[in-house]
Amino acid sequence: MRKTFLHRIAEFGRYFEFISDIVRNTFRRPIRIKLIFDELEHLGVDSIPVIVLAGLAIGMIFALQMVSLLQPFQAEIGVGAAVAVALGRELAPIITTLMLIAKNGSAMAAELGTMRVTEQIDAMESMSVLPVHYLVVPRVIASVIVFPILTLLAGMVGVAGAYVIATRLYGIDAASYSDYMFSVLKPKDIYSGMIKGAVMGFIVSSISCFFGLSVAPGAKGVGDGATKAVVASSVAILLADYVMATVMMAFFFP
């Protein structure tokens, strides 16, 4: 037990050292624009279908639940506002990030882990190419850009799905529904979700790359590294969401 605890503490320290390497290498030349755009396509464009599907499902399900809760009080008009605020502040960044962890975080860890066990990274270092600069920084930059954009997309699709459920399935007046929703929803609700998305993008990409570069030799090591990356990223973004929500509630949503 004590040895395991000390191992976790040491691993935690190595992760923060890894973050400092990322920060230092972010501004190191050359800036690999092509690699960043390749990652933007891979992480962003290729993830649009799954994000749209997840956002639509969450918006429609949440609307169904909210209508059933508000109907006894004759307050169905508030469904749109509740869905929009919840998606903007919390649900969209969390759902988007969890989906991207499953799709991209595990792939990052597995790809870098495979490069590690096949000694491609050792060959790269022998040619004086820094793996963090070449492999990690483009992924981190792309994630910080892509996650908030996909968060916004998930929120918009979710709101559209809730609108269809509320107005078409339950017959709520569309004009009143939309007017009340836009009167309650504020720009800061959207900005807070996008800020969370950017922070979570950094957390997911850095953790996934860290475990990918730290895998043990062999195929089992690659699998274990990908699993650790998914679990650690999921726990980390939930903790980070709680901290950010607390700070934002104190300063932005008094």
C-alpha positions, 0 to 999 in steps of 0.5 A: 500500500505504501509503495503504491502510494509513493509510486502514485505521488512520483507519477503525479510529480512526473506529470507536472514536470511533463506539463512544464516541458510542454509549456517550454516547447510550445514557443520553441521554433520551428512552429510546426503549423502543418502538424497542428492542422493535421491534428485539428482535422483529426481531432476536430473534423473527424469528431463532428459526427459523434459530437453531433449525435451525443449533443442531440441525444443529451438535449432531447433526453434532458428536454423529456425529463424537464417537461415531465418535471415542469408540467405539474407546475404549468411551467413548460415554457422554462424547458428551453432555458433550463436545457440551454443553461445546463448545456452551456455551463456543464453538460456540453463541455462534460459530454464533449470531453468524455466522448473525445477521451474515448475517441481521441485520448485513447488513440493518442496514448496508444499511438505514442505508446506504440512509437515508444515500444517500437523505439521510434521515439528513441530514433527521433531523440538520436536525430536531436528531435524533441518528442515533446516538441514534435509529437505532443505540442501539436496535439495539445494546441489542437486540443485546446482549439478544438474542444471549445469549438466542439463544446459549442457545437454540442450545445447548439445541437442539444438546444435544437434537439430540445426545441424539437421535443418541446414544441413538436412532441409536447406542443409548447408554443415555439415563440414563447419558448424561444423568447424565454430561453433567450431572455434567460441564457446569457453570453457568460453561460456560453463563455464558461462552457467554452473556457471549460472545454479549452482547459479540459482539452489541455488536460486530456491531451497532456494526460494522454500523451504523458501515459503514451510516452510512459508505457512499459515495453510490450503490447500489454504496456501499450494497452495498459497505457491507453487504459490509464490515459482514459481513466485518469483523463475522465477523473481529472476533467470531472475534478477540474469541472468541479473546481472551475464551476466553484470559481465561476459561481463565485465570480461570474454567477453571483 
